[in-house]
Amino acid sequence: MTADTEEAPVIVIGAGIVGICTALYLQRDGRHVTLIDPREPGEACSSGNAGLLATGGVSPEAMPGILWKVPAMLRDPLGPLAIDWRYLPRIAPWLLRYILSSRPSRVEQISMGLAALAGQVLPAYEPLLKNAGAVDMVRRTGWLHLYESEGAFKASLPAHAIRRSRGIRIDELGPDEIRQMEPELAPIFARGAFFPDYAHTVNPKRLAEVLAADFARNGGVISRETARGFVMTPHGPSAVITEAGNRPASQIVIAAGAWSKPLAAELGSRLPLDTERGYHVMLPDPGIAVRHPLCSTEGGFAITPMEHGLRIAGTVELAGMKAPPNPKRAAVMLTRAQRMLPSLKDSGRTEWMGFRPSLPDSLPAVGRSPRFFNVYFAFGHAHRGLSFAAITGRLIADLMAGRKPVIDPAPYRADRF
C-alpha cells in the first residue's frame, strides 16, 4: 500500500488516561493512532485524582435511600456531596435519573456491570505498565475505610454486602487494629474496613505521561488540537475538524471525559453526561508516613501516599463546568484530614479542582456508537476513570477488531438511557 492510499489513522479524541490506554491497546493491534487533545497528556482528572485503582469498585454511587439525602445536599455547600442550588435546574434531569438508578433491582444490575470492569482493572493494566517500564508505579497496599461512629459504619453495610456478593474481600477492624495499621491516626475511629486487594499509583499524572510517552515511542501521534466537529458522509464521519484543519480518520474514539457530551451529540447520541466536581489538596511535605490509602467515610475523601507527597482528594460538587472552584471545599478536607492525622503538616500545599465525567447510573459509555459503525465511545467513568481506563481501552480494541470482548460490553452501551 502506498502512502497515497494508506488508510487514515484511528483518531482518539482525548489524551487523558482513558484515551491514552485506548490508544495503546489499539496500537498493540497494529493500528496507526492519533491522540487529539488541547491539553498535555494526563491533564484534567487524570492528573488530579486520588490515585486509587478500584479493584473493589462494584458499588454504585446512588444507593437505596439517596433520595432523602438530597435536601442536605442543597443545604450544605461544603458537604461531601453538595449541589449548587443555582445549577439545580440544569442538573435536575440528571439527578432524577441518578435517584431512579438507586432502586434495588437497578443497583444489582449496575453492580454486576461495575464488577465486570473491576475484575479486569489490574489484568488490563499489566501489559501496558510492563511495556512502558512503569510496573513500579502501582502499589498493591490495600485501602482502609475509617468510621468515626457505629452509625456511619452501619450505613456502609449495604455497600459492603454488595461488594462481598461480588467476591470482594473486606476485613472489619476495631480501634486497636486500626492504630496498628496506621499509628499516625488519632484515636477517633470506632470501626474500620480494610480492602486488601486495592492498589494505587504513586503519581497519577506521571503514570499518564509515562504511558503516553510509550505510545509516542512506538509511533503514535499526539497532537495538541481541539476537536470542534466532524466532516460527515452518508456512512459516518470521515474526519475530525480542529483549528488546524480537517484530520482524516478511519475510526474515531470519543474519550474526552467531561468534554465528550457535545461531540457525541453532534454524532446523534445525546447522553445525560454531567460532571461531579472533585477537589484535592497536595501536601509535598506532610511530615508523617501514611502506610495505606485511607478513606474518610464521613468526609467523603481519600488520603493517598504518593511519591511527591500526600494527596487529600474527593468529595462531590454538582455545579457544572462554568462555576469557579470553591476553595472552601478543599479547606474543609484539609481540616478534617488534620483531625484524622494530628501531626500532619500543610506547608507548601497546593489545591486543585477537576471535572469527573459522570453518567447518572455510575456506569460509563463504552462501545460502538448506536448511529455510526466507525465511531466508538469511551467516557463517563466518573470516580473510576483511572481504575477502568485500561479495561476500557481493551474493550474498544476488541470491538474494533471484531474479536469477542474480554467482558460483555452490553451494560455500557450508549443507548441504554
N, C-alpha and C positions, 0 to 999 in steps of 0.2 A: 504494500500500500504506500503510495507516495504521500509527500507532505500535503499536496493539494487535495488529496482525497481522504486523508486521515480523519477519523471520526472526532467530532468535537468532544471536549472533556466532560466529565461529570462535574457540575458546579455545586458545591456545598455552600449555602448561604449561612454564615455564622461561624466564627472561629473561637467560640467558647469550647468548653471541654466536651460537650456533646458533638459539636461539629468536627472537632479535631479527631475524636475517636471514630466517628463515622468515616471521615476522610481516610484514616489509617486502615480501617477494615476494607474499604473499597480499594485502596491501593494494594492491599495484600492479595486482592483478586486480579491484579494486573491492570486495573483501570487508571487512566490518566485523570487526575482530580485537581480542581482548583478550589481553594477556600477563599471566599469573599467576605470581608468584614471591614468596616471603617476603623475598628479598634485593633490594638495589638492582640495577638492570640492569647487567650486566657484572661482577658479583662472581664469586667462586669461581675456577675455572680460567681463565675469560675475562679476568680481571684479572692473573693471576699467571704466565701462560705466557711462553715465550721470545720471542714476537712474530713468529715466522717464518711466512711464507706459502709452504708447501712445494710449489712447482710441480714439484719432482722427488721428491715423497714417494711413490714407487712400489714401494719395497722393504718387504716385511712385517717386523714386529718379530721374529718367530720364523723364523730361517733354518736350513737343514740343519746339524746338529751342536749345536743348542741343548741337547739332552738332556744332553750331557756337561758342560755349564756349571752345571747345577742344583746339584750338591754345593757348588760355590764360592759360589753364591748363599746357601746356608744357613750357610756358614762365616763369611762376611764381612758383617756388618750394615751396613758403611759402603761396600760396593762399589757400582759403578754400577748393578748390577741385583741386588737383595737381597730375600730372603724372611724375614720374621719367623717363626721356627720355631713360635711359638705360634699363628700363623694358618694353618700348613700344612694341618691337617685341613679347614679351610673352603675354602682356595684349591685343594686338590688336584684336584677335578674340572675346574676352570678350567684349571689348569696342564697337566693331561693333554690337554685339547683344544688348548691352546697348543702343546704339543710335537707333537701329531699334525698341526697345521697347518704344521709345518716340513718335511713331506715334499716332495720336489722337485716332484711333479705339482701339489700343492696350492699351493705357493709361486708357481708360474706362474699359476694361476688367480687367486689373491689379488692378485698384481701387476697383472694386467690390470684387475681391479676398482678398485684404487687409481689406476692410470694414467688411467682414465676420469674419475675425480674430480679428479685433479691437473691434468689438461689444462684444466679449467674454473675453477681457483682464481681467477685474475685476471679472466678474462672475466665471471664471475658477480658478482664484487665491483664491477666497473667502474660499472654504473648506480647501485648503492647508494651508493658513495663520491661519485659526481658529484652525485646529488640531495641528499646530506647536506652537500655542501661540504667533503668530507674527503679529496679526492684527494691532498693533500699529506701525509697521514698514512701513506702507503705509499711506501716507497723500494725501488727495484729495484737493489740494490747487489751481489747475489750472496751466497754463503755459502762460507766457507773451512773445510774439514776439515783438521785437523792430526794428524800421526802422529809420535810420538817415536821409533819404531823401524821398521825394514823389516818386521818380523814383524807389527806392527799394520797396516801398510799392506797387506800381502799378505792378511791376514784380511778386509779390506774388499773385496777384488777380486770375490768372488761377488755382493755387493750392487751394486757398480759395473757389473758385467756386466748385471744385470737392468735397472738404470737406463738404460744405453746401448741395450739392446734396445728400450726404450720411447721412445727418441729424446731422452733427457736429455743435455745437454751437460756434460761433465766435462773440466776442464783439469788435468793432472797437473803438479805443481810440485816443484822441488828446493829446497834450503835457501836459496839466494840469491834465488830468485824469491819465496819466502815472505817474506823480510825486506824485499824491495822493496815488496810489497803492504802489509805491516804492520810498520813499523820498530820498534814498541814491543815486539815479541815477542822473547823470549830465544832464543838460537841453539841450541835443544834439539830442533828438529824435523828429522827425516830426510826426510820427504815431506809433501806437501800435495795436496789435491784441491779445486779451485775449481768451484763450481756457479754459473755466471754468470746463470742465469735465475731464481734465487731472489729473493724480495722479503721485506721485513719491515715491520712497523708501528713507528712511533716511540713508541707508547704503547698497549698492548692495552686497558687499562681505558678510556682516553679515547675510543678508537675505538668501543668498545661503547656508551659513553654518548652519543656524537655520533649514532650510528645510531639508538639508542633515542629520542633527542630528536627526530629526524626523523620516526620512526614516530608519536610523540605529536603532533607539529606537524601531521601530516596526518590527524588524527582517531583515531589508535589509542589504546586504553586500556591503561594499565599499572597493575595492582592488586597491592599488597603483601599477598598472601594465600598460604596454604599449601594445595595440593591434597591433600585427605585421602581422596578416594574419588569414586565416581560414582553418580548416580541412573540405574538401569538400566531399560530397556524391552525388549520382545522383539526389537527391531531394533537395540539397542545403547544406549550411554549418551546420555542426554538433557541431563545437567547435570553440572557438576563440583562436588563438595561441598568447601567450605572452612570455616574457622572463622567466616567472616562470613555463611554461608548457602549456598544452592544457586545456582550460576551456570549458567543455561540455555546450551546450546551446540548449534549445528547440526553442527559438526565439531569434533574435538578432535585436537590435535597434542601428543604427549608428547615434549618436548625438555628434560627436566630433568636431563640429564647423569647424574652418579653416583647421583642420587636417582630415576632412571627405573624401576629394576627392580621395586619393589613396585607401582607404578602399572600397568605393563604386565602384571604377574602378576594383578592384580585384574581385568584385562580378558582373562584367559585365555591370555596369552603369557608363558611362563616362559623368559626368555632368560638365558644364562650371563654376565651382566654383573657385573664386579667393578671394582676400582679399582687403578690404578697411581699410587701417591702420588708426587708430584713436589715439589721444593723450589726456592726461589730465594733469592738474596741480591741486594738492590738497593743500589747504591753511588751516592749522589747527587752525590759529588764525587770521581770516580776519579783525577783528576789527570793523565790521559793521554787521547789521542784514538785511538779504535779506528775504523778506516775501514769495516770489513765485519763482519757477524756471523761469529763463529768457533765452531768445534766442537772440543772436546777429545774425540777418539775414545776414548782410554784412560779418561778420566774420565767419559764419558757425559753431558756437559753442554754447553750453548751459552753464549756470551758475546755479548750483543747491545747495540749502542749505541742509546740511547733519548733522547728529549727531556728526560727527568728524571734522566739518569744512565746507568750501565752495569749491565745485568742479567746475572747468572750464574744459569742455570736449567737444570734437568734431573734426571737420574738416575731410577731406578725403584725403588720400595719396595713390595713386596706385603705389606700388613699390615692391610688393611681400613679401615673408616671410623671405628672406635671407638678405636683405639690413639692415644695422644698423639703429636704430632710428635717426631721425634728431631733435636734441634738439631745434633748432631754431623755429620749428613749435610750440612747447609748449611755447616758449618765446614770440612769436607773439601773441598767445592767451592771455597770461597774460598781455602784454602791452595794448591790446585792452580792456581787462576787466577793467584795471585800468583807462582807459579813460572813460569807462562807469560809473565806481564807483570810484570817485576820492579819497575817504578815505580808499580804500582797502589796507590792509597790506599783505605782502607776506613772512614774516619771517617764517622759518621752512618749506617752501614749498617742496613738492616732485613732481616728474614728472614720467609719465608712457606712454607707447605705447603698443597698442594691435592690434590684427588682427580680424576685423569683417569678418565673412564668408559670402560672397555675391554672389548671382546669378544675372545675368545681368538684369533680369526683375523685381527686387525688391520683388519677392515672394520666400518663402522658398520651399524646397523639403520636403514634409510631406506626408507619406503614405507608402503603401507596395511597396517593390522593384518590378520593372517590370519583373525581372528574377526569383526570389525565393519567395515562399509563406511565408517562415518563417523569412524574413528579412524586416525591416522597416527603412525608412529614416526620420530623424528629424534634418535637418541642413539647412544652407543657409539663416539665418534670418537677416543678415546684421545689420542695425541700430536698429532692433526691437526684438533682442533676448530676452532681459528681458521682454519686453511687451508681446510677443507671446509665451513665454515658457510654461505657464500653459495650454493654449488652445491647444498647440501642444501636450502636454502630454495627454490631454483628448482625442484628436483625435486619437492618436496612440492606446490608451487603448480601445476606441470604436471599431476601426478597428480590433484589435487583438481578441476582444471578439465576433466579428460578430454582434455587435449592429449597429443600424442606427446612424451614426455620428451626433453630435450636429450641425455641419455645413457641407456643401458639400465639400469633400476633392479634387474634380476634379481639381481646379485651381493649386494645389500644387503637382501634380503628377510629378514624376521624369522623365518621358519620354516625357515631353512637348517640349523639345528642339530638 
